[in-house]
Amino acid sequence: ASTKVFLGAAAAVLQGEMVTVPVNLAASGSENAAGFTLNYDPSQLSYAGVTVGVNAATATLLKTQKPIPRFGVA
């Protein structure tokens, strides 16, 4: 089975409000690393931060904010 990264559902919010965009990893169980780049429209979203979820509490998160509008995680 392969590892997949996908976006979860984000709630609708009004302009200027904070929104969480969930990024989920469907893992096969043998991963020792994963990475992705998230592209977004900077007129619609701005980067505020990134955290790991409860199922990845022991994960090491290496983040790089590339030139907008991209955000990379490895």
All heavy atoms as a GROMACS GRO file, in nm:
protein
  520
    1ALA      N    1   0.085  -0.119   0.000
    1ALA     CA    2   0.000   0.000   0.000
    1ALA      C    3   0.088   0.124   0.000
    1ALA      O    4   0.196   0.125   0.059
    1ALA     CB    5  -0.090   0.000   0.122
    2SER      N    6   0.043   0.226  -0.065
    2SER     CA    7   0.121   0.349  -0.072
    2SER      C    8   0.073   0.451   0.030
    2SER      O    9  -0.041   0.447   0.076
    2SER     CB   10   0.114   0.408  -0.212
    2SER     OG   11  -0.019   0.445  -0.242
    3THR      N   12   0.160   0.544   0.063
    3THR     CA   13   0.127   0.652   0.154
    3THR      C   14   0.064   0.764   0.074
    3THR      O   15   0.110   0.798  -0.033
    3THR     CB   16   0.254   0.703   0.223
    3THR    OG1   17   0.314   0.596   0.294
    3THR    CG2   18   0.222   0.815   0.320
    4LYS      N   19  -0.045   0.822   0.126
    4LYS     CA   20  -0.113   0.931   0.058
    4LYS      C   21  -0.132   1.049   0.152
    4LYS      O   22  -0.157   1.031   0.270
    4LYS     CB   23  -0.249   0.886   0.006
    4LYS     CG   24  -0.237   0.776  -0.097
    4LYS     CD   25  -0.373   0.736  -0.147
    4LYS     CE   26  -0.362   0.613  -0.225
    4LYS     NZ   27  -0.371   0.582  -0.344
    5VAL      N   28  -0.116   1.168   0.097
    5VAL     CA   29  -0.141   1.292   0.171
    5VAL      C   30  -0.262   1.358   0.106
    5VAL      O   31  -0.267   1.371  -0.016
    5VAL     CB   32  -0.019   1.387   0.166
    5VAL    CG1   33  -0.050   1.518   0.234
    5VAL    CG2   34   0.102   1.321   0.230
    6PHE      N   35  -0.362   1.397   0.187
    6PHE     CA   36  -0.480   1.460   0.130
    6PHE      C   37  -0.534   1.566   0.225
    6PHE      O   38  -0.508   1.562   0.346
    6PHE     CB   39  -0.587   1.356   0.096
    6PHE     CG   40  -0.631   1.272   0.213
    6PHE    CD1   41  -0.742   1.306   0.287
    6PHE    CD2   42  -0.559   1.158   0.250
    6PHE    CE1   43  -0.781   1.230   0.396
    6PHE    CE2   44  -0.599   1.081   0.358
    6PHE     CZ   45  -0.710   1.117   0.430
    7LEU      N   46  -0.605   1.662   0.168
    7LEU     CA   47  -0.667   1.768   0.247
    7LEU      C   48  -0.800   1.721   0.301
    7LEU      O   49  -0.879   1.662   0.229
    7LEU     CB   50  -0.689   1.894   0.163
    7LEU     CG   51  -0.564   1.965   0.114
    7LEU    CD1   52  -0.603   2.082   0.025
    7LEU    CD2   53  -0.480   2.013   0.230
    8GLY      N   54  -0.826   1.751   0.427
    8GLY     CA   55  -0.956   1.723   0.486
    8GLY      C   56  -1.048   1.841   0.461
    8GLY      O   57  -1.010   1.940   0.399
    9ALA      N   58  -1.168   1.833   0.509
    9ALA     CA   59  -1.266   1.940   0.490
    9ALA      C   60  -1.236   2.056   0.584
    9ALA      O   61  -1.210   2.037   0.702
    9ALA     CB   62  -1.407   1.888   0.515
   10ALA      N   63  -1.237   2.176   0.529
   10ALA     CA   64  -1.220   2.297   0.609
   10ALA      C   65  -1.354   2.368   0.620
   10ALA      O   66  -1.434   2.366   0.526
   10ALA     CB   67  -1.116   2.391   0.544
   11ALA      N   68  -1.380   2.427   0.734
   11ALA     CA   69  -1.505   2.497   0.756
   11ALA      C   70  -1.507   2.627   0.677
   11ALA      O   71  -1.403   2.688   0.653
   11ALA     CB   72  -1.523   2.526   0.905
   12ALA      N   73  -1.624   2.671   0.637
   12ALA     CA   74  -1.639   2.800   0.571
   12ALA      C   75  -1.629   2.910   0.677
   12ALA      O   76  -1.686   2.898   0.786
   12ALA     CB   77  -1.775   2.808   0.501
   13VAL      N   78  -1.553   3.014   0.647
   13VAL     CA   79  -1.537   3.125   0.740
   13VAL      C   80  -1.550   3.257   0.664
   13VAL      O   81  -1.540   3.261   0.542
   13VAL     CB   82  -1.400   3.122   0.812
   13VAL    CG1   83  -1.388   3.000   0.899
   13VAL    CG2   84  -1.287   3.129   0.712
   14LEU      N   85  -1.570   3.364   0.737
   14LEU     CA   86  -1.576   3.496   0.678
   14LEU      C   87  -1.436   3.551   0.661
   14LEU      O   88  -1.343   3.510   0.732
   14LEU     CB   89  -1.658   3.590   0.767
   14LEU     CG   90  -1.805   3.551   0.787
   14LEU    CD1   91  -1.870   3.643   0.889
   14LEU    CD2   92  -1.879   3.554   0.655
   15GLN      N   93  -1.420   3.644   0.569
   15GLN     CA   94  -1.288   3.704   0.545
   15GLN      C   95  -1.233   3.761   0.675
   15GLN      O   96  -1.304   3.825   0.751
   15GLN     CB   97  -1.301   3.815   0.441
   15GLN     CG   98  -1.168   3.876   0.404
   15GLN     CD   99  -1.181   3.977   0.291
   15GLN    OE1  100  -1.288   3.998   0.237
   15GLN    NE2  101  -1.072   4.038   0.257
   16GLY      N  102  -1.106   3.733   0.700
   16GLY     CA  103  -1.040   3.780   0.821
   16GLY      C  104  -1.046   3.684   0.937
   16GLY      O  105  -0.975   3.702   1.036
   17GLU      N  106  -1.129   3.581   0.930
   17GLU     CA  107  -1.139   3.482   1.036
   17GLU      C  108  -1.034   3.374   1.016
   17GLU      O  109  -0.989   3.347   0.905
   17GLU     CB  110  -1.277   3.417   1.039
   17GLU     CG  111  -1.386   3.510   1.082
   17GLU     CD  112  -1.520   3.440   1.091
   17GLU    OE1  113  -1.546   3.348   1.012
   17GLU    OE2  114  -1.599   3.479   1.177
   18MET      N  115  -0.994   3.308   1.125
   18MET     CA  116  -0.899   3.199   1.121
   18MET      C  117  -0.968   3.071   1.076
   18MET      O  118  -1.080   3.044   1.116
   18MET     CB  119  -0.839   3.178   1.260
   18MET     CG  120  -0.738   3.067   1.270
   18MET     SD  121  -0.578   3.108   1.201
   18MET     CE  122  -0.519   3.231   1.314
   19VAL      N  123  -0.901   2.996   0.990
   19VAL     CA  124  -0.953   2.868   0.945
   19VAL      C  125  -0.843   2.764   0.957
   19VAL      O  126  -0.726   2.794   0.936
   19VAL     CB  127  -1.006   2.875   0.800
   19VAL    CG1  128  -0.896   2.906   0.702
   19VAL    CG2  129  -1.075   2.745   0.760
   20THR      N  130  -0.879   2.643   0.992
   20THR     CA  131  -0.786   2.531   0.996
   20THR      C  132  -0.805   2.449   0.870
   20THR      O  133  -0.918   2.410   0.838
   20THR     CB  134  -0.810   2.444   1.121
   20THR    OG1  135  -0.789   2.523   1.237
   20THR    CG2  136  -0.718   2.324   1.123
   21VAL      N  137  -0.695   2.423   0.799
   21VAL     CA  138  -0.699   2.338   0.680
   21VAL      C  139  -0.629   2.208   0.716
   21VAL      O  140  -0.507   2.202   0.724
   21VAL     CB  141  -0.630   2.406   0.560
   21VAL    CG1  142  -0.632   2.316   0.438
   21VAL    CG2  143  -0.693   2.541   0.530
   22PRO      N  144  -0.706   2.103   0.744
   22PRO     CA  145  -0.644   1.977   0.784
   22PRO      C  146  -0.575   1.907   0.667
   22PRO      O  147  -0.630   1.900   0.557
   22PRO     CB  148  -0.761   1.894   0.836
   22PRO     CG  149  -0.883   1.955   0.778
   22PRO     CD  150  -0.851   2.097   0.745
   23VAL      N  151  -0.454   1.861   0.692
   23VAL     CA  152  -0.379   1.782   0.594
   23VAL      C  153  -0.358   1.646   0.660
   23VAL      O  154  -0.300   1.637   0.768
   23VAL     CB  155  -0.243   1.848   0.560
   23VAL    CG1  156  -0.165   1.760   0.464
   23VAL    CG2  157  -0.265   1.987   0.503
   24ASN      N  158  -0.407   1.542   0.596
   24ASN     CA  159  -0.405   1.408   0.655
   24ASN      C  160  -0.310   1.316   0.580
   24ASN      O  161  -0.299   1.324   0.457
   24ASN     CB  162  -0.545   1.348   0.652
   24ASN     CG  163  -0.642   1.430   0.733
   24ASN    OD1  164  -0.630   1.441   0.853
   24ASN    ND2  165  -0.738   1.493   0.665
   25LEU      N  166  -0.243   1.230   0.653
   25LEU     CA  167  -0.153   1.130   0.597
   25LEU      C  168  -0.215   0.993   0.617
   25LEU      O  169  -0.243   0.953   0.729
   25LEU     CB  170  -0.018   1.137   0.669
   25LEU     CG  171   0.085   1.030   0.634
   25LEU    CD1  172   0.134   1.051   0.490
   25LEU    CD2  173   0.201   1.034   0.731
   26ALA      N  174  -0.241   0.924   0.507
   26ALA     CA  175  -0.289   0.785   0.514
   26ALA      C  176  -0.166   0.697   0.496
   26ALA      O  177  -0.117   0.680   0.385
   26ALA     CB  178  -0.392   0.759   0.405
   27ALA      N  179  -0.114   0.647   0.605
   27ALA     CA  180   0.013   0.576   0.606
   27ALA      C  181  -0.005   0.425   0.596
   27ALA      O  182  -0.106   0.370   0.639
   27ALA     CB  183   0.088   0.610   0.735
   28SER      N  184   0.096   0.361   0.541
   28SER     CA  185   0.094   0.214   0.533
   28SER      C  186   0.155   0.151   0.658
   28SER      O  187   0.136   0.033   0.682
   28SER     CB  188   0.172   0.167   0.410
   28SER     OG  189   0.309   0.199   0.422
   29GLY      N  190   0.229   0.230   0.735
   29GLY     CA  191   0.288   0.180   0.859
   29GLY      C  192   0.438   0.160   0.852
   29GLY      O  193   0.502   0.139   0.954
   30SER      N  194   0.496   0.167   0.734
   30SER     CA  195   0.640   0.146   0.721
   30SER      C  196   0.716   0.275   0.688
   30SER      O  197   0.834   0.270   0.657
   30SER     CB  198   0.667   0.041   0.611
   30SER     OG  199   0.618   0.089   0.487
   31GLU      N  200   0.649   0.390   0.698
   31GLU     CA  201   0.714   0.517   0.664
   31GLU      C  202   0.816   0.557   0.770
   31GLU      O  203   0.796   0.534   0.888
   31GLU     CB  204   0.610   0.630   0.654
   31GLU     CG  205   0.509   0.614   0.546
   31GLU     CD  206   0.398   0.517   0.583
   31GLU    OE1  207   0.385   0.479   0.700
   31GLU    OE2  208   0.326   0.479   0.491
   32ASN      N  209   0.924   0.619   0.724
   32ASN     CA  210   1.016   0.683   0.817
   32ASN      C  211   1.030   0.830   0.784
   32ASN      O  212   1.098   0.904   0.854
   32ASN     CB  213   1.152   0.613   0.822
   32ASN     CG  214   1.224   0.620   0.689
   32ASN    OD1  215   1.183   0.689   0.597
   32ASN    ND2  216   1.333   0.548   0.678
   33ALA      N  217   0.965   0.875   0.675
   33ALA     CA  218   0.963   1.016   0.638
   33ALA      C  219   0.852   1.039   0.536
   33ALA      O  220   0.812   0.947   0.465
   33ALA     CB  221   1.097   1.058   0.579
   34ALA      N  222   0.803   1.162   0.532
   34ALA     CA  223   0.704   1.202   0.432
   34ALA      C  224   0.718   1.352   0.412
   34ALA      O  225   0.765   1.423   0.500
   34ALA     CB  226   0.563   1.167   0.478
   35GLY      N  227   0.679   1.400   0.297
   35GLY     CA  228   0.685   1.543   0.272
   35GLY      C  229   0.583   1.584   0.168
   35GLY      O  230   0.536   1.502   0.090
   36PHE      N  231   0.545   1.711   0.170
   36PHE     CA  232   0.452   1.763   0.071
   36PHE      C  233   0.468   1.915   0.064
   36PHE      O  234   0.524   1.978   0.152
   36PHE     CB  235   0.307   1.726   0.104
   36PHE     CG  236   0.256   1.787   0.231
   36PHE    CD1  237   0.193   1.911   0.231
   36PHE    CD2  238   0.271   1.721   0.352
   36PHE    CE1  239   0.147   1.966   0.349
   36PHE    CE2  240   0.225   1.776   0.470
   36PHE     CZ  241   0.162   1.899   0.468
   37THR      N  242   0.416   1.972  -0.042
   37THR     CA  243   0.409   2.116  -0.058
   37THR      C  244   0.264   2.153  -0.079
   37THR      O  245   0.194   2.090  -0.158
   37THR     CB  246   0.492   2.164  -0.179
   37THR    OG1  247   0.628   2.129  -0.158
   37THR    CG2  248   0.481   2.314  -0.198
   38LEU      N  249   0.217   2.251  -0.006
   38LEU     CA  250   0.079   2.298  -0.016
   38LEU      C  251   0.080   2.432  -0.088
   38LEU      O  252   0.144   2.527  -0.043
   38LEU     CB  253   0.019   2.312   0.124
   38LEU     CG  254  -0.123   2.363   0.134
   38LEU    CD1  255  -0.219   2.265   0.069
   38LEU    CD2  256  -0.161   2.384   0.279
   39ASN      N  257   0.014   2.440  -0.203
   39ASN     CA  258   0.001   2.565  -0.278
   39ASN      C  259  -0.134   2.628  -0.244
   39ASN      O  260  -0.233   2.556  -0.230
   39ASN     CB  261   0.007   2.538  -0.429
   39ASN     CG  262   0.140   2.481  -0.470
   39ASN    OD1  263   0.244   2.536  -0.437
   39ASN    ND2  264   0.138   2.370  -0.541
   40TYR      N  265  -0.137   2.759  -0.232
   40TYR     CA  266  -0.262   2.827  -0.199
   40TYR      C  267  -0.264   2.966  -0.261
   40TYR      O  268  -0.161   3.020  -0.302
   40TYR     CB  269  -0.282   2.834  -0.048
   40TYR     CG  270  -0.172   2.909   0.024
   40TYR    CD1  271  -0.183   3.045   0.049
   40TYR    CD2  272  -0.058   2.844   0.067
   40TYR    CE1  273  -0.082   3.114   0.114
   40TYR    CE2  274   0.044   2.912   0.132
   40TYR     CZ  275   0.030   3.046   0.156
   40TYR     OH  276   0.130   3.114   0.220
   41ASP      N  277  -0.382   3.023  -0.268
   41ASP     CA  278  -0.402   3.156  -0.324
   41ASP      C  279  -0.382   3.258  -0.210
   41ASP      O  280  -0.463   3.265  -0.118
   41ASP     CB  281  -0.543   3.167  -0.380
   41ASP     CG  282  -0.574   3.301  -0.443
   41ASP    OD1  283  -0.498   3.398  -0.421
   41ASP    OD2  284  -0.675   3.310  -0.514
   42PRO      N  285  -0.274   3.338  -0.213
   42PRO     CA  286  -0.248   3.430  -0.104
   42PRO      C  287  -0.351   3.542  -0.092
   42PRO      O  288  -0.355   3.611   0.011
   42PRO     CB  289  -0.109   3.485  -0.135
   42PRO     CG  290  -0.094   3.467  -0.282
   42PRO     CD  291  -0.172   3.344  -0.317
   43SER      N  292  -0.435   3.560  -0.191
   43SER     CA  293  -0.543   3.659  -0.176
   43SER      C  294  -0.659   3.601  -0.095
   43SER      O  295  -0.747   3.674  -0.051
   43SER     CB  296  -0.592   3.706  -0.313
   43SER     OG  297  -0.664   3.605  -0.380
   44GLN      N  298  -0.658   3.469  -0.076
   44GLN     CA  299  -0.765   3.402  -0.001
   44GLN      C  300  -0.720   3.350   0.136
   44GLN      O  301  -0.800   3.341   0.228
   44GLN     CB  302  -0.820   3.284  -0.082
   44GLN     CG  303  -0.877   3.322  -0.216
   44GLN     CD  304  -1.001   3.407  -0.203
   44GLN    OE1  305  -1.090   3.376  -0.126
   44GLN    NE2  306  -1.007   3.516  -0.277
   45LEU      N  307  -0.591   3.314   0.147
   45LEU     CA  308  -0.537   3.257   0.271
   45LEU      C  309  -0.403   3.319   0.303
   45LEU      O  310  -0.329   3.358   0.213
   45LEU     CB  311  -0.516   3.105   0.257
   45LEU     CG  312  -0.637   3.016   0.243
   45LEU    CD1  313  -0.593   2.873   0.213
   45LEU    CD2  314  -0.721   3.019   0.369
   46SER      N  315  -0.371   3.323   0.430
   46SER     CA  316  -0.235   3.360   0.473
   46SER      C  317  -0.190   3.256   0.574
   46SER      O  318  -0.270   3.199   0.648
   46SER     CB  319  -0.230   3.500   0.532
   46SER     OG  320  -0.311   3.510   0.646
   47TYR      N  321  -0.060   3.230   0.576
   47TYR     CA  322  -0.003   3.128   0.665
   47TYR      C  323   0.003   3.180   0.808
   47TYR      O  324   0.052   3.290   0.833
   47TYR     CB  325   0.136   3.090   0.616
   47TYR     CG  326   0.212   3.005   0.713
   47TYR    CD1  327   0.180   2.872   0.727
   47TYR    CD2  328   0.312   3.058   0.791
   47TYR    CE1  329   0.248   2.792   0.818
   47TYR    CE2  330   0.382   2.980   0.881
   47TYR     CZ  331   0.349   2.847   0.895
   47TYR     OH  332   0.416   2.769   0.984
   48ALA      N  333  -0.049   3.102   0.903
   48ALA     CA  334  -0.044   3.140   1.044
   48ALA      C  335   0.034   3.040   1.127
   48ALA      O  336   0.084   3.074   1.233
   48ALA     CB  337  -0.186   3.154   1.099
   49GLY      N  338   0.048   2.914   1.081
   49GLY     CA  339   0.122   2.815   1.158
   49GLY      C  340   0.086   2.674   1.117
   49GLY      O  341  -0.006   2.652   1.039
   50VAL      N  342   0.161   2.580   1.172
   50VAL     CA  343   0.138   2.438   1.144
   50VAL      C  344   0.168   2.359   1.271
   50VAL      O  345   0.258   2.393   1.347
   50VAL     CB  346   0.224   2.390   1.025
   50VAL    CG1  347   0.372   2.404   1.053
   50VAL    CG2  348   0.190   2.248   0.985
   51THR      N  349   0.088   2.256   1.295
   51THR     CA  350   0.109   2.168   1.410
   51THR      C  351   0.082   2.024   1.367
   51THR      O  352   0.014   2.000   1.268
   51THR     CB  353   0.015   2.201   1.528
   51THR    OG1  354  -0.120   2.189   1.484
   51THR    CG2  355   0.039   2.342   1.581
   52VAL      N  356   0.136   1.930   1.443
   52VAL     CA  357   0.105   1.789   1.417
   52VAL      C  358  -0.022   1.753   1.492
   52VAL      O  359  -0.057   1.813   1.593
   52VAL     CB  360   0.222   1.695   1.459
   52VAL    CG1  361   0.345   1.724   1.377
   52VAL    CG2  362   0.251   1.707   1.606
   53GLY      N  363  -0.092   1.653   1.442
   53GLY     CA  364  -0.214   1.606   1.506
   53GLY      C  365  -0.186   1.508   1.618
   53GLY      O  366  -0.071   1.467   1.641
   54VAL      N  367  -0.290   1.468   1.687
   54VAL     CA  368  -0.275   1.378   1.803
   54VAL      C  369  -0.219   1.242   1.764
   54VAL      O  370  -0.152   1.179   1.845
   54VAL     CB  371  -0.409   1.362   1.879
   54VAL    CG1  372  -0.452   1.493   1.940
   54VAL    CG2  373  -0.516   1.306   1.789
   55ASN      N  374  -0.243   1.196   1.643
   55ASN     CA  375  -0.192   1.066   1.601
   55ASN      C  376  -0.046   1.072   1.556
   55ASN      O  377   0.012   0.970   1.521
   55ASN     CB  378  -0.278   1.008   1.489
   55ASN     CG  379  -0.415   0.969   1.539
   55ASN    OD1  380  -0.431   0.929   1.653
   55ASN    ND2  381  -0.515   0.984   1.455
   56ALA      N  382   0.011   1.192   1.555
   56ALA     CA  383   0.152   1.208   1.516
   56ALA      C  384   0.227   1.284   1.624
   56ALA      O  385   0.323   1.356   1.596
   56ALA     CB  386   0.160   1.282   1.383
   57ALA      N  387   0.187   1.267   1.748
   57ALA     CA  388   0.242   1.344   1.859
   57ALA      C  389   0.394   1.330   1.873
   57ALA      O  390   0.461   1.422   1.919
   57ALA     CB  391   0.174   1.305   1.990
   58THR      N  392   0.451   1.217   1.831
   58THR     CA  393   0.596   1.197   1.844
   58THR      C  394   0.670   1.233   1.716
   58THR      O  395   0.791   1.216   1.708
   58THR     CB  396   0.627   1.051   1.881
   58THR    OG1  397   0.579   0.965   1.777
   58THR    CG2  398   0.564   1.014   2.014
   59ALA      N  399   0.600   1.283   1.617
   59ALA     CA  400   0.663   1.317   1.488
   59ALA      C  401   0.749   1.442   1.500
   59ALA      O  402   0.723   1.530   1.583
   59ALA     CB  403   0.557   1.340   1.382
   60THR      N  404   0.852   1.448   1.419
   60THR     CA  405   0.933   1.569   1.407
   60THR      C  406   0.882   1.646   1.286
   60THR      O  407   0.869   1.589   1.178
   60THR     CB  408   1.082   1.534   1.386
   60THR    OG1  409   1.125   1.458   1.500
   60THR    CG2  410   1.166   1.658   1.372
   61LEU      N  411   0.852   1.772   1.304
   61LEU     CA  412   0.796   1.854   1.197
   61LEU      C  413   0.901   1.955   1.150
   61LEU      O  414   0.947   2.036   1.229
   61LEU     CB  415   0.671   1.926   1.248
   61LEU     CG  416   0.592   2.007   1.149
   61LEU    CD1  417   0.538   1.918   1.038
   61LEU    CD2  418   0.478   2.077   1.220
   62LEU      N  419   0.941   1.944   1.024
   62LEU     CA  420   1.035   2.038   0.964
   62LEU      C  421   0.955   2.119   0.863
   62LEU      O  422   0.907   2.065   0.765
   62LEU     CB  423   1.148   1.964   0.893
   62LEU     CG  424   1.225   1.864   0.978
   62LEU    CD1  425   1.319   1.782   0.891
   62LEU    CD2  426   1.301   1.936   1.086
   63LYS      N  427   0.939   2.249   0.888
   63LYS     CA  428   0.857   2.329   0.799
   63LYS      C  429   0.939   2.438   0.733
   63LYS      O  430   1.030   2.494   0.794
   63LYS     CB  431   0.738   2.387   0.873
   63LYS     CG  432   0.777   2.460   1.000
   63LYS     CD  433   0.656   2.489   1.084
   63LYS     CE  434   0.697   2.561   1.208
   63LYS     NZ  435   0.702   2.488   1.327
   64THR      N  436   0.908   2.466   0.610
   64THR     CA  437   0.974   2.573   0.537
   64THR      C  438   0.869   2.654   0.465
   64THR      O  439   0.788   2.599   0.390
   64THR     CB  440   1.073   2.518   0.433
   64THR    OG1  441   1.002   2.434   0.343
   64THR    CG2  442   1.186   2.442   0.497
   65GLN      N  443   0.863   2.782   0.494
   65GLN     CA  444   0.770   2.866   0.420
   65GLN      C  445   0.844   2.917   0.298
   65GLN      O  446   0.926   3.006   0.305
   65GLN     CB  447   0.718   2.981   0.505
   65GLN     CG  448   0.605   3.052   0.436
   65GLN     CD  449   0.532   3.148   0.526
   65GLN    OE1  450   0.565   3.162   0.642
   65GLN    NE2  451   0.430   3.213   0.474
   66LYS      N  452   0.814   2.854   0.187
   66LYS     CA  453   0.877   2.889   0.061
   66LYS      C  454   0.818   3.020   0.012
   66LYS      O  455   0.724   3.070   0.072
   66LYS     CB  456   0.855   2.777  -0.039
   66LYS     CG  457   0.913   2.647   0.011
   66LYS     CD  458   0.896   2.536  -0.088
   66LYS     CE  459   0.956   2.412  -0.026
   66LYS     NZ  460   1.023   2.329  -0.115
   67PRO      N  461   0.870   3.075  -0.095
   67PRO     CA  462   0.807   3.197  -0.145
   67PRO      C  463   0.656   3.176  -0.160
   67PRO      O  464   0.614   3.078  -0.219
   67PRO     CB  465   0.874   3.219  -0.279
   67PRO     CG  466   1.005   3.149  -0.268
   67PRO     CD  467   0.980   3.032  -0.178
   68ILE      N  468   0.582   3.268  -0.104
   68ILE     CA  469   0.435   3.259  -0.112
   68ILE      C  470   0.398   3.246  -0.258
   68ILE      O  471   0.455   3.312  -0.341
   68ILE     CB  472   0.374   3.384  -0.046
   68ILE    CG1  473   0.401   3.380   0.104
   68ILE    CG2  474   0.225   3.396  -0.072
   68ILE    CD1  475   0.358   3.499   0.180
   69PRO      N  476   0.307   3.162  -0.296
   69PRO     CA  477   0.206   3.095  -0.214
   69PRO      C  478   0.231   2.946  -0.194
   69PRO      O  479   0.145   2.865  -0.223
   69PRO     CB  480   0.078   3.118  -0.295
   69PRO     CG  481   0.127   3.108  -0.437
   69PRO     CD  482   0.266   3.164  -0.436
   70ARG      N  483   0.345   2.908  -0.145
   70ARG     CA  484   0.372   2.766  -0.117
   70ARG      C  485   0.420   2.749   0.025
   70ARG      O  486   0.488   2.834   0.081
   70ARG     CB  487   0.478   2.712  -0.213
   70ARG     CG  488   0.427   2.694  -0.351
   70ARG     CD  489   0.523   2.613  -0.432
   70ARG     NE  490   0.653   2.674  -0.430
   70ARG     CZ  491   0.730   2.689  -0.537
   70ARG    NH1  492   0.690   2.647  -0.652
   70ARG    NH2  493   0.847   2.743  -0.526
   71PHE      N  494   0.388   2.634   0.080
   71PHE     CA  495   0.432   2.599   0.214
   71PHE      C  496   0.476   2.454   0.209
   71PHE      O  497   0.400   2.369   0.164
   71PHE     CB  498   0.318   2.619   0.313
   71PHE     CG  499   0.356   2.581   0.451
   71PHE    CD1  500   0.428   2.670   0.529
   71PHE    CD2  501   0.323   2.458   0.504
   71PHE    CE1  502   0.465   2.635   0.657
   71PHE    CE2  503   0.361   2.423   0.631
   71PHE     CZ  504   0.432   2.513   0.708
   72GLY      N  505   0.598   2.423   0.249
   72GLY     CA  506   0.649   2.287   0.243
   72GLY      C  507   0.662   2.226   0.380
   72GLY      O  508   0.698   2.294   0.476
   73VAL      N  509   0.634   2.098   0.390
   73VAL     CA  510   0.651   2.023   0.514
   73VAL      C  511   0.725   1.896   0.480
   73VAL      O  512   0.698   1.830   0.380
   73VAL     CB  513   0.514   1.987   0.576
   73VAL    CG1  514   0.532   1.898   0.697
   73VAL    CG2  515   0.438   2.113   0.615
   74ALA      N  516   0.824   1.861   0.563
   74ALA     CA  517   0.898   1.737   0.545
   74ALA      C  518   0.911   1.666   0.678
   74ALA      O  519   0.901   1.726   0.781
   74ALA     CB  520   1.036   1.765   0.488
   0.00000   0.00000   0.00000
